[in-house]
Every structure is written in C-alpha cells, then in structure tokens.
Amino acid sequence: MQNDNLKHHLHLHFIVLIWGFTAVLGALISLEAIPLVWFRMSLAALAVLLFMIVSGRWRRPTLKSLGKMFALGLALALHWLTFFGAIKISNVSVTLSVMATGAFFAAFLEPLIFSRPMNWREVVLGLFAVLGLGIIFHASTQYVWGIVLALISAFLSALFSVFNGRLVKENSATTISFFELTFGVLGISIYLLFTQGFSAGFFDLSGSDWIYLTILSTICTAYAFIASVNLMKWLTPFTLMLTINLEPIYGIVLALLVFGDAEYMSGGFYFGAAIILGTVLINAYFKSKGRRNSPK
C-alpha cells in the first residue's frame, strides 16, 4: 500500500514536470502563437477522441453543456494564445512566474461570479502576490508586454477553471476536454479563414517543429490531462493542489537547463517570483487544511 501511494505521488510529480515542460516546448517551436495553438489543440483533440473511442468513454453532452463548452473552448484558446505569445516576446521564466497569479484571480472571481463570501486571507495573500508582480515589473522592464500577455493568460486560465469546476459535475472530464479543444480549434480556424491565415506555408513545418508539436499535444496535453484526472481516485485535493502549484518552479528550472543564459534574470526578478510562488503555496495549504477540517 505504501509503495502504491509513493507510485501515485511520483506519477503526479511527473505530470506536473510535463506541464512545466510545456513552456519550454513553446519556446523551442519556431511557429508564432496562433499556428502553434491551432496545431496543439487540433492534435490534442484527435488524441483525446482516439482515447475516448478505444476506451469506450464517448458521451454525448446536452445542448446546454455544449454551449458552455463552446464558450470555454474559446477562452482556452485565448489563454494559450496569450500564454505562448508571452513566451515568444519575453521568456519562459517571466511567463511562468506571472502565470502563478492565476490562483488569486480565481480566488477573487469565484465569489464575484457565484455570489460567495470573500475570503479575506486570500485578499491579503493576493496583495503580497501583487507586490511580487510589481518587483518583477521593476526588474524586467524589457519584458513589459510579455508580462501583460502573461497576466491576461493567467486571468483567462482562472476564468476557465472557475466555470469548468461546475461543468465537470455534469460531464466527464474527457468529454469536456475533447469538446473544448475542438471548439477552440474551430474559433481559431474561423479567424484564420477571415484573415487568410491558411496557406500552403501554414502547413509547411520543419521536422523538429512536428516532433515538438506532437509531444506538446499528446504527452503534455492529452496524456497529462487524462492521467491527472485519474490520479484523483487515490490522492487528496490537498496533495493535488500543492503539487500542481509547483509547475512554475519546475518550468523555470527546466528552462534554465535547456536555454541557459537566455533565461537567467536579475536577483530582483527571482525575489518577486519567490513572493508570488510562496503566496500561492501558502494559499493552497490553507485551502486544503480548511477542507480537511470541515464537517463531513
């Protein structure tokens, strides 16, 4: 039993490491953000569809759920567009550090959208996160637009997560994943059609880009998503939240290993990033502690 528990914990850390590697792959792929996200979502949707067919998990959602998935699929596409756009004009370290503020966007959005009481501890921690963000801005003025895009991406990620938290009560995670990916591809495709973005050159990718895109779409998107949902059978919400919040740390370390000097930042940047990541981990701890202490 103890060995099984260790196996599940190691599996979770491996998945989070994969998610951290997503940003590195985004920097390695030579495509701009729009074609990069289009290929990622297309290939990932095909991978999830194949999994659903092979495993017999195909489920037809209601029209009401489909409408929600359509809106969330567009939000997911915009989230990834701004995420990879931030990486392209700044670097992995800046983008992932700012993306960590998504936890606090969610903390403020959930009470506003669902009319729930505000958690003042999260407000205080959010102020510390803003302080850390301000230090990053001051230490990384050459990456201002990358920081802005990463902030937009973090907000969209939080919005997506808050609404998906309700949608998953009505549909399986695999079904949600497939339709949201598909609708995201549809939204980007319509944009490309109107802007004449599709051309012969659009599909003319280098061999390395195809390899990186395949890894990004299948392992980092389809596999990681399905495996993380499956691990919820054995691991507590506290363990999941705390470990997933390590993604920016893993990603920054991987970026330093892969890109070397291009990712090294000033001491002020790392101080600001440490404040943001610290508040995120503290918040995850208190939220899970509150859940465990609440009456069953």
N, C-alpha and C positions, 0 to 999 in steps of 0.2 A: 504493500500500500504506500509506504514511504517512497519507494522507487518510482511508483506511478505518479505520485504527487510532484516529485522532482522533475520527472519527464514532462509533465504538463507545464511547469514553471519555465523550464528551459525552452520548450516549444513556444511559449508566449514571448519570451525574450528574443527568440529567433525571428518571430513575426514582426516585432517592433523594430528589430535591426533591419529587416527588409523594408519596412516603411521609411526608416531613416535613409536607406539607400536610394529611395525614390528620387529625392532631391539631387543626389549625385548623378543618377542616370539622366535627369532632366538637363543637367549642365553638360553631360557628355554628348547628348544627342544634338546634332547640328541644326535641327529644324527650329523655326520660330514657334512661339507658344501655340498659335491657332492650329497649324497642321499637326504639331506634336500631340495636343489634346485630342484632336479628331482621331488620329491613329490609335492613341491609347484607349479611348473609350470604345472605338469600333472593335478592336482586337479583344478587349476585356469582355465586351458584351457577347461576342462569339464564344469565348472561353466559358463564360457563365452559362450560356444557352446549352453548350455541349454537356456541361456538368449536370444541368437540370434534366436533359434528355436521358443521359446514361444512368443517373441515379433515380429517375422517375419522380423528380420533385417539381415537375411543371404544374403550376397552379394558375388559374385564370382569375385575376383580381376583378373587383366590381368597377363599374364606370366611375364611381365617386373616388375610389382609390387610384384609378388610372389618372384622373385629373390631378390629384395631389402628386403622383409620381412624375407627371409631366412638368409641373412647376418646380419640383425638387431636382429633377434631372437637369433643367436649365440652370438652376442655382449651383449644382455640382459642376457643370461645365464652366460656368463663370468663375467658380472657386479655383478650379485647376488652371484656367487661362491666366488668372491674376497670379497664381502661385508660380507657375513656370515663367510667366512674364517677369516676375520679381527676380527669379534666379538669373534670367538672361541679362538683366540690366544691372544687377548687383552681384551677389554670390550666394552660395548655399548657407553659409553661417549667418549672414544678415537675415535672409528669408526665414530660416527655421527659428531663429531667436524671436523675431516679430510674430511668427505664426503661433508661438506659445501663448499669446494674448487671447487666442480664441476661447480658452476656458473661461475667461472673465467676460467676454462678450456673451457667452451662453448663460453665465450666471445672472446677467442683467436682462437678457432677452426673455428668458423663461418666465420670470414674474410679470413682465410687461405684456407678453403675448397671452399667457394663461391666467392672468389676474391672481397671482400668488404673492404672498408676503415677501418683501425684500429681505435677504439675509445680509445683515449689516457687517458680519465678519467678512463676507465676500466683497462688500463695498470697500472695506479697509484694505484688504489684500489687493483689490483692483487698483487702489490708489498707489500702492507700492509698485504694482506692475507698470502703471503709467510713469512713475519715477524712473524705473529701469528703462522704459522705452525712451524717455527724454534723454537719458545718458547715452543710449545707443545713437539717437539722432545727433547729439552733440559730437560724439566720437566718430560718426560715419557720415559726415555731411556730403561726401561724394556719392553716396548711395541713397539720397533722399527719395527719389522716385521709386526705387526698389522697395524701400521701407513703406511708402504709401501703398504700393500694389500689394505688398505682403499683409498690411493692415486690412485692406479690402478683402483679401482672400481669407484672413482669419475671421472677419465678420461673417462672410458668406458661409464659411465652414460651421460656425456656431449656429447660424440660422438654419442651415441644412440639418444639423444634428438635433436641434430642438424639435423641429417638425417631424423628423424621421423617428424620434423617440415615441411619438404617438402612432405613426403609421405602422411601425413594426408590431404593434399589438393587434393589427388587423390582417397582416400579411406576413409571409415568411421572409426572412432576410434575403434569401436567394432570389425570390421573386422581385422584391423591391430593388435589389442590386441590378438585375437584368433590365427591368423596365426603365429605371432611372438612367442607366448607362445608354440605353437605346434612345431615349428621348433627348439626352444630352447631345448625342451624335446627330440626331435629327435637327436640333436647333442650330448647331454649328454648320451643318450641311446647307440649311436654308440660307444662312448668312453668306456662305461661300458661293452659292449659286447666284445670289443677287449681286455680289461683288466680283463675280467672275474669277473666284479664287481657285476653282477646279481647272486644272490644265494638265497637259502631259507631264510637265515638270513637277506637279504636285505629288505624283506617284513615283517619281524617279529618285529613289532614296539610295544612299550608299549601303554597302553590305553591313558596315558597323552600325548604322542607324537602324536597320531592320533587326539586327541582333539585340540592340539595347531596347528597342520598342517592344519586341517580343517578351523580353524579360520583364520590362515595366508593366506590360498588360496582363501577362499570365501569372507570373510569380508574385510581383509586387501589388497587383490589384485583385485579380480573381481568386488566386490561391489564398493570399493573406486575409482577404475579407471572409471567405468561407471558413477557413481554419480558425480565425479569431472568434467567429460566432459559435463554432463547435466547441471551443475551449470553455465557453460559459457553462457547460454542463458540469465542469469539475472545479473551476476556480471562482473565488468570490468576487463581487463587484469591486471591493477594495483593492484586491490584487490586480485586477484588470486595469482599473483607472490609474493606479500608481505606476504600473509598468508602462502603460501606453504613454504617459506623460514624460517618459524618458526618451521618446522618439527624437526630439530636437537635439538632445545630448549625443545620442548615437549618430545622428546625421552629421552633426558638426565634426565629431571625431573622424568619421569616415571621409568627410570632405577634406579634412586636413591631411589624412593619409593618402588620398587619391590626388589632390591638386597641390598640396604642399604650400609654397609661399603665396600662391594666389589667394589662399583662404586665411592667411594669418592677419589678424586685426590688432588694433591697439588695446592696451590694458583697460582703457575706459569702456570699450565695447564689451569685453568679457565681464567686466564688473556689472554693467547694465543687464547683460544676458543672464548672469547668475542671479540677479534680483528677480527677474521675470520667472525664470525656471524654478527658483526657490519658492516663490509665492504660489506657483501652480502646484507644486508637490505638497506644500502645506495645506492648500485648499482641498486637494484630493484626499489627504489624510483625514481632515476634519469631516468632510462629507461622508466618507465611508464609515468613520467612527460613529457618526450620528445615526447612520442606517443600522449599524450593528446593535446600537443601544436602544433603538426604537422598539416599542412593544410589537410582538408578532401577532 
